[in-house]
Amino acid sequence: MTVQLIIFLIALFAVIFFFKNFNACVYFVVIVDIFLRIVTYLKANYLRSDAFSFFDFVPADVPSIINSFQLGMFNEIIMVIYIIVYIIFEVLMIRFFVKKKF
């Protein structure tokens, strides 16, 4: 297991322990994924590699953390769970948007 995966799992278990809410887990996964994608975009386009070399250790996104170890079918199951989490996130956002009064 990679260090990034261990950190991600520890943080996920901390969210589960403190919030005790499934929605918090969904939001956590999406927030981490969006943050990693923003950092990757900034690293690729705006940040100088010699000045910000510590960003080289940041994974590109959550699927790259999942795929950092190759376990075959287990990776596919985790990726399906990841897609389901994003579908649940979309449903939560649509519900929030519909409930919001303009």
N, C-alpha and C positions, 0 to 999 in steps of 0.2 A: 504494500500500500504506500502511496506517496504521501508526502507531508501535506500537500494541499488537500487531499482527500481527508486526512485525519483532522485537519483544522476545520474543514467544512462540516464534518460529522460532529465534532465537539460543539461547534457553534449551533448546529441544528438541534442537538440534544439539549443545549442550554436554553434555546428558544422553547422547546417542548416543555422543559422543566419549569421555566419561569412563567410562561404565558398559559400553558395547559389548554391551548386552543388550536384546532386544526388550521383555521384561517391564518394564524400567525406563522405557521410552518410554510404555508403556501406563499405568503408575502415575503418571508425570509428567503426562500429559494429564488423567487423572482427578483428581489432587491439585489441579492448577491450576483445573479446572472447579469442584470443590467449594469451594475457597477463594474463587473469584470469586462464587459463589452465596451464600456466608456473608457476604462483605463487602457484597454487594448487599442482602441481607436486613437486615443491621445498618444500612446507610445509609438504607434506606427506613423502618425502624421505630423505631430507637433513637437514631441519631446526629443531632445538630443540623446542618443544612446550612450554617449560617454558621460554625460552629466547625470542621467537618471538610469544607471545600469541596474539598480535594484528592482526596477520594474520588469526585468527579464525573468524574474522568478515568479511573476504573477501569471496565472493561467489565463487563457483567452476567454473562457466561459465555463459554465457548469458542465456541459457535455465533454469538454476537454479534460476536466477533472475526472469524470466518470470513465472516459476512455483511456486514462493514463495507465490503467492496468487492464490487461486483456484476459478476460475470463469467459469469453464466448457468449453463451446464452445468458449468463448473469448480467453482462453489459446490456444486452438487448432488453431484458426485463427492467433494468433500472432506467433505460432510455424511455421505455413505454410509460413508466411511472412519472418520469420527468415531463413527458408530453401531457399526461393526464393532469399534472400539477398546473401546467400552463393553461389547459382548458378550464380548470376550476378557477384560475385567476381571471380569465376572460369572463366567465360567468359572474364572478364577484364584481368585476368592474362594470359590466353591463347592468347588473342589479343596482349598483350604486348610482350609475348614470341615469337610469330610469327613475329612481326614487328622488333624485335631486330635482328640485323645482327651480326653474329659471326665472 
